[in-house]
């Protein structure tokens, strides 16, 4: 009884102590919350200030601090850890910013600035939100959360308004620039010499305004695509008319690119090409598995969308990512318009022409693009040279940082020695030494001052060189990311084209992945799986595939797509072996994801039983382990290429 009473008393004491801790924690949390509200209120008041200079200064400060990519990435990581340990309260000692990037009031204020009449303010605000959706949103936000509400109810409508306004302004500026260039070309030599400087200045200003608008459009599209991919409620806010607005960007891109070339302003073309990639990505994300919006499209706007997508895919001047995302959007349309039998039977005859256009573009244009990409690769970027340059620049950065630290130490030591020299000079003056000695001391001081100035100048030059190296490294990393991203997207498109209709493998999936998590794998499940597999194997591809799918598979076989992708897989496996221990972590992770995606794609293609597997192989001989292996048909080539890839022979890579 005494023991029980003691335990009870100790438990009561512990409970009292825990309650006091909770009270203290609650008080500190309340103080932290009050500080957050005060900090957010101060920032919001500056963002909404009447003076555009104050607004711009506040927005630029936010973009370099709270909404900088590194700060948002760290905050997202912390947020993810908290979600995994949601039962553990965050200590008051946690290093937490005064204002949270997901603050509802702050997000609303930034969203309002997207429509700011001052373009630099609008660009800075949109840049903050672009970073927010790219680096902070982790894709699992609750639909009832305030940030999800702001994203769907506020950001999406405002972004579409911004895009439409900027497109109208770009169209107007384009007409003015064309007129100015035409009038300048038509001027006589005398008139041109008299008014040439003024005319060139006016055209330069219009090009500058045009570039500002395109940067704003690109950021708006990137933000919109991120919202669509991370917040399902944001998709519901997009109508068929809004989809037409996104498609209007693509033809305007081509026109603006040509205009910059005519005006000798090709350096401004990067932001325009970025806008094209972001526009096609937004369209792709919006149409992906979105039956509601696809079925709501009437024949005329649907035909216009398919036409613009087809023109973009066939335009070799467009970036790879732009053309691939446009292909992805077309594949999403095909999945609903061509492969869904129920929707096809319920649809009117007025859709037949556009459905046929989707199928024709998929079997011809899209598969041609994919086949050429895996055959020739990205001619603008050599992966081996990118990685080697990445390693070289990274080593240069580290070396320059070390040199900068050493130089800083040396300068501090020199500065420390100056004081004793002055003390000596004072003592020499007090002793009234000869003028000659004084002159020598003065010369020594001047020499030391010159040396000090030279040291400062050299330090500034070193810092500038370091910034230049960092900028080049960022460009190399961006090029690498674009290269890997384009390959991954292309592989995903092929895998989707080979996945067929979703209802074909439902029975096998139900056996392999039962809804009841407590259900463990047993012999009965194995028997069901074997039975389902045998039943599927007994059915020929003629019975399980629709006519449209058979045409698509036939087009893949005629382009030797499977052979090109298995060779692509082997080259990237060997690429990793070639780099050995010098592979940066970023490169290793990206290549690992690329190979995983490629393996999934190959599995889907083999399961389709493509006719190319039984046809003569694209290659006659394959090197495996230093030996030549003769091959006959496509299946033979597939297995020898796979064996060669697994042996990891070193080569020059892709």
Number of C-alpha atoms within 10 A of each C-alpha: 6 7 8 9 10 11 12 12 12 12 12 12 12 12 12 12 12 12 12 12 12 12 12 13 17 13 13 15 15 12 13 17 14 13 15 18 17 14 15 19 15 11 20 20 15 19 25 17 14 10 10 18 14 16 26 23 15 21 28 19 15 18 21 13 13 19 26 17 19 15 20 23 19 13 22 18 15 13 16 15 11 14 11 10 11 11 8 9 9 13 10 15 8 7 7 13 14 16 19 17 22 17 14 18 16 19 22 16 17 25 24 19 23 26 21 18 10 14 18 19 25 23 26 25 32 31 25 26 28 24 23 26 23 19 21 24 22 15 13 10 14 13 15 9 11 15 22 22 17 18 27 21 15 18 25 24 17 18 22 20 17 22 24 18 15 20 20 13 15 23 16 12 17 20 11 14 23 15 13 18 16 11 12 17 11 11 13 10 10 9 11 16 11 11 12 15 10 12 15 15 11 14 19 15 12 18 21 14 15 25 20 18 26 28 21 26 31 26 27 31 30 25 26 31 26 25 28 23 18 20 23 19 18 26 21 16 15 17 13 16 10 15 20 16 16 21 22 17 23 24 14 17 20 17 12 21 20 15 20 20 13 13 17 10 15 13 9 20 19 14 20 25 23 22 25 32 24 27 28 28 26 27 25 22 22 24 22 19 14 15 15 12 16 18 15 11 16 12 16 11 14 20 18 15 22 21 17 17 27 21 16 24 24 16 14 11 12 19 17 22 23 25 27 25 28 30 29 29 24 25 25 24 25 21 20 22 24 20 20 13 13 10 14 16 9 8 13 10 9 11 16 14 11 19 20 15 15 22 24 15 22 22 19 14 16 25 23 17 20 23 21 14 18 22 16 10 17 16 7 8 14 15 19 16 11 17 19 15 16 22 16 12 19 16 12 16 19 12 13 17 15 12 13 16 12 12 16 15 12 13 16 11 11 14 12 11 11 13 11 10 14 13 11 12 17 12 12 15 14 9 9 11 11 10 10 9 14 15 11 11 17 13 12 13 16 12 12 15 13 12 13 15 12 12 16 14 12 13 16 12 12 17 15 12 14 19 13 13 17 16 13 15 21 14 13 19 18 11 17 22 15 16 20 17 16 21 23 20 18 28 23 17 23 26 20 18 25 23 18 18 18 10 8 13 14 10 14 17 13 12 17 14 12 14 9 7 7 7 10 9 12 8 8 10 16 13 12 15 18 13 13 17 14 11 10 16 10 9 10 10 15 10 8 14 17 16 12 16 23 17 15 20 24 16 20 25 18 13 18 20 24 24 25 19 24 22 21 20 24 22 21 23 24 21 21 20 16 18 18 9 8 12 17 14 9 11 17 14 11 16 18 14 14 19 18 14 20 24 17 14 25 22 14 18 22 14 10 17 15 24 17 23 19 13 14 15 19 15 13 13 15 16 13 18 13 9 9 11 15 13 19 15 16 22 22 16 25 22 13 19 23 15 14 21 22 13 14 19 18 16 15 12 18 19
